Amino acid sequence: MRAITFQGTGKVQVDNVDDPTIEDQGDVVLKVSSTAICGSDLHLYDGFIPEMRKGDILGHEFMGEIVATGPGVTKFRTGDRVLVPFNIACGHCAFCRVDAFSLCDNTNPDHEKVEALYGQSGGGMFGYSHLFGGYAGGQAEYVRVPHADVGLVGVPEGLPDEKVLFLTDIFPTGYQAVEQVGTGPGDLVAIWGAGPVGLFAIMSAFLLGAERVFALDFEEGRLDLARKAGAETINLSKEDSYERLMDLTSGKLPNRCIDAVGLEAHGASVIGNIYDKARNALMLETDRPNALRAAIMCCRKGGAVSIPGVYAGVADKFPIGAAFGKGLMMRGGQTHTRAYMERLLKRIEAGEIDPSTIISHRGTLEDGPEFYDRFRNDRSEYIKCVMTL
């Protein structure tokens, strides 16, 4: 089969690789119909996530049709059209039983590596390095899906792929980002990053009743989509985040702040950017927390900061004093994707939201290497790339 494979930092290619097979009784093999490139994939592409190996199949946002099932699969059968959450969950450990699926105890065979870094390990993920199980990803013609009865969600007839594909990651990620800090009526929400996750966080904040939403980014193309989603925008290449938010809120500041950027954030300060990049190069820090620093400094006292943006290791100049002094609540973590998929699917079916509006480019697997390059280097135009097979 054809698949997009990792070839080293800044390089991917389409290769012929072995077809997947049923390995465990709870597996299915999926014929992929649609797959996408996620902002998190760029962390792999840019070399920030360790344990990537040459030839690894990328991709964790995908859906398709079941073409083979293991003998233990009871809820699905060949021919079913399904969505696949990006994280892999066993369904019966203590975390899965309370819908904390990304923290699964049993699906990461590489857990000892993560425990050495973080103290404990979460579950496995598709296409996301040998820190998280080395599972082949879904930017491919076929993919093996373990624990199918736990993760898969059937797609209702009549809904095209483009309307539901993002339930596999970025729509639930944006939704969890605002929900996990208790966003509701009357809240003022500021979101750093108007990429795909940030855009879904904007939409989700309004679904949950937020009074006003502010989107902050450097790219005017992304800010334009944020305005279309109802947000008030701040162009960080022209305006200071704190001063502008103070002005827009009459000195109150937002009480819910969301870092939808993560470890490769750029800052408005040239000196700050040089400092972080230099320390990254010397491995004195692995992450650039510019957006997180700003979110903490701009959050109203007694408020909350949510972190859906991926962080991998250690960051310097973290404003713990501000977080402590203002009594901020902070929540982060990989999305418990499966916990949100059905409820958000109902929102789509009801016509409350159309996730396909964020798609900027469409193509096939063969377009994948160019999409990676352009998504990395032309973020104002390349918002979300979807490949159909």
Secondary structure as GFF3:
##gff-version 3
##sequence-region A 1 389
A	DSSP	beta_strand	2	8	.	.	.	ID=ss1
A	DSSP	beta_strand	11	16	.	.	.	ID=ss2
A	DSSP	beta_strand	28	36	.	.	.	ID=ss3
A	DSSP	alpha_helix	39	45	.	.	.	ID=ss4
A	DSSP	beta_strand	61	69	.	.	.	ID=ss5
A	DSSP	beta_strand	81	84	.	.	.	ID=ss6
A	DSSP	beta_strand	87	88	.	.	.	ID=ss7
A	DSSP	three_ten_helix	96	98	.	.	.	ID=ss8
A	DSSP	three_ten_helix	101	103	.	.	.	ID=ss9
A	DSSP	alpha_helix	111	118	.	.	.	ID=ss10
A	DSSP	beta_strand	124	125	.	.	.	ID=ss11
A	DSSP	beta_strand	142	145	.	.	.	ID=ss12
A	DSSP	alpha_helix	148	151	.	.	.	ID=ss13
A	DSSP	beta_strand	153	154	.	.	.	ID=ss14
A	DSSP	alpha_helix	161	164	.	.	.	ID=ss15
A	DSSP	three_ten_helix	165	168	.	.	.	ID=ss16
A	DSSP	alpha_helix	170	179	.	.	.	ID=ss17
A	DSSP	beta_strand	188	192	.	.	.	ID=ss18
A	DSSP	alpha_helix	196	207	.	.	.	ID=ss19
A	DSSP	beta_strand	212	217	.	.	.	ID=ss20
A	DSSP	alpha_helix	220	228	.	.	.	ID=ss21
A	DSSP	beta_strand	232	235	.	.	.	ID=ss22
A	DSSP	alpha_helix	241	248	.	.	.	ID=ss23
A	DSSP	beta_strand	256	259	.	.	.	ID=ss24
A	DSSP	alpha_helix	270	281	.	.	.	ID=ss25
A	DSSP	alpha_helix	290	298	.	.	.	ID=ss26
A	DSSP	beta_strand	304	307	.	.	.	ID=ss27
A	DSSP	alpha_helix	320	325	.	.	.	ID=ss28
A	DSSP	beta_strand	329	332	.	.	.	ID=ss29
A	DSSP	alpha_helix	338	349	.	.	.	ID=ss30
A	DSSP	three_ten_helix	355	358	.	.	.	ID=ss31
A	DSSP	beta_strand	361	363	.	.	.	ID=ss32
A	DSSP	three_ten_helix	365	367	.	.	.	ID=ss33
A	DSSP	alpha_helix	368	377	.	.	.	ID=ss34
A	DSSP	beta_strand	385	388	.	.	.	ID=ss35
###
